[in-house]
Structures are given as C-alpha cells and as structure tokens.
C-alpha cells in the first residue's frame, strides 16, 4: 500500500508543477491518472478501511480534490467543478474525526455556494447553507455568498456588481463575472418590457457599464442587437453595429400545437433618421438567423433615440 501511495504522491507532485504553471491541459491529463489510482486506496470513502497509511491517504486525496476543484475553475468547466466538489465533499463531512480540517474548506464551500447562485439553483443553495456548521457562517467566504444571494433576491443589483471588486478569494472571480452577466441579463429583460426606447447613455447607466465599448460588447453577445442606420446618426456613440446594415431577419413562426413548422422572412424598410433596437431572444446564429423566438412580439422594432 505504501508503494501505491508513493506512486500517487509522485504523480501529484507532477500535477502541482503543471498546475502552478497554469498548464491546464497537462494538469487535467495527470489528474485523470491520479483519480484512477485513488480507487486503489482502501482508506478512502466510502470504505474508510483502517490501515497504517489511512490518514495519509485521506489527507492526500482531499488535497488532490481541492486542487481539482480549483483547476475546474481555471478551465471554466462548471460540470467538472460539480463532479470534483461532490467527490471532495465527503472529505469535509465524513472525516472530521479522522483528519484535521483543511484551510481550503470554507473558501471552496463558499465557491460552491456562489456556483449554485450563478446557476440560479436557489433551493440547493439554501440546502447547502443549512448543512454547514454554525461556525462556518462567520467565515468571510460564506458570508460573501450569503450577502450576494440576499442582494440578488432583493434586486439590489448594484451591490452584486460592486461585490466583484471585493472577492474574498481569487478563485471567485470567474463565478463573479458570470453572476454579473446574469444580473445584466435580468436588467436587460426587465428593460425590454419597461421601455419602448432608451438612449445609449441611459442603457449604459441601467446596465452599469463604465464605457460605450463595454456596452457594445455586451449587446453583441446577448439578446439584443442595436442596428445603426448610420446615414443620419450624429456621432459614433449611437453606433453599435457599424458594418453591413441588417435589413431582414429569418424569424421562426409558430403554428398549430406549438410546433415550429417553417421560417418566414420578415423584411423591414430602412429608415435613415433612426437607430433601431431589435430584441431577439437568446440564440443567435452567426448569419443573424434568429431561431425560435417565443412570438413575433420579440422581433418587433423599437426606436433608439440618442
């Protein structure tokens, strides 16, 4: 058993060397090998067989899975994060009497809470929170996630976005960026229903962007396209899509029994004195084919006045 433990330790040292260099491909490959070898150690969950090396096995395996969780964040792979966290969780809950606590426990538990919040899995967020010991609620990383959830539920989106500047751990940045996008998507969805028109300055203020370039990048990435009909726009501030004018779009038309039967081409006349905004839903093909909007209502035109 000591030989197997030494072999895994050797591989883990190679993994950490690649991990410290941010070589995620090599780290991921080595991690796969390490996880296979961990199955040969009987002292790990769920067996917990006692042996002279069982404590070392538990400490090593916990360290490996903690690194695996953070590697998943570096790879921006939420599915891998969830798998590795679930494997790690038993080392936090079932081995408290066998090995000393880890310094990374609460940062990783807080990171998992943040992931659930980003994925809008609020029920699971509160379930995980209830499972934490009372002392955990005073930890900075746990309090950070709880305060974010409260702000998000209250609609205090400015507090959510400002929290990006005060993350308690460097690994939180990835999920905070995702949460900021989620918040802006919520604001954009509400704005679509609340306003018939918005100036670019107002849109930038509502979405809490600091520059026109950030707003432009967001608009081109999500559910709305601002189409600049440039012949009468007075300055570049109203131009978001400055290349070829989009004259027509293919919009899905819904027919009987909610089956998508065919697409219909909708062509709109050009206007030279307005900039137009078209809400189009989430999925956009590169050729600007807008597939399956909920209704034609989502393909209507609104003036964007600067």
ABEGO torsion letter per residue (X at the ends): XAAAAAAAAAAAAAAAAAAAAGBAAAAAAAAAAAAAAAAABAABOAAGBBBAAAAAAAAAAAAAAAAAAAAAAAAGBAAAAAAAAAAAAAAAAAAAAABBBBAAAAAAAAAAAAAAAAAGBAAAAAAAAAABBAAAAABAAAAAAAAAAAAAAAGBAAAAAAAAAABABAAAAAAAAAAAAAAAAAAAAAAAAABABBBAAAAAAAAGBABAAAAAAAAAABABBBBBBAAABABAAABABABBBBABBBBBBBBBGGBBABBBBBBBBBBAABBBBBBAEABBBAAGBBBGBABAAAABBBBBBX
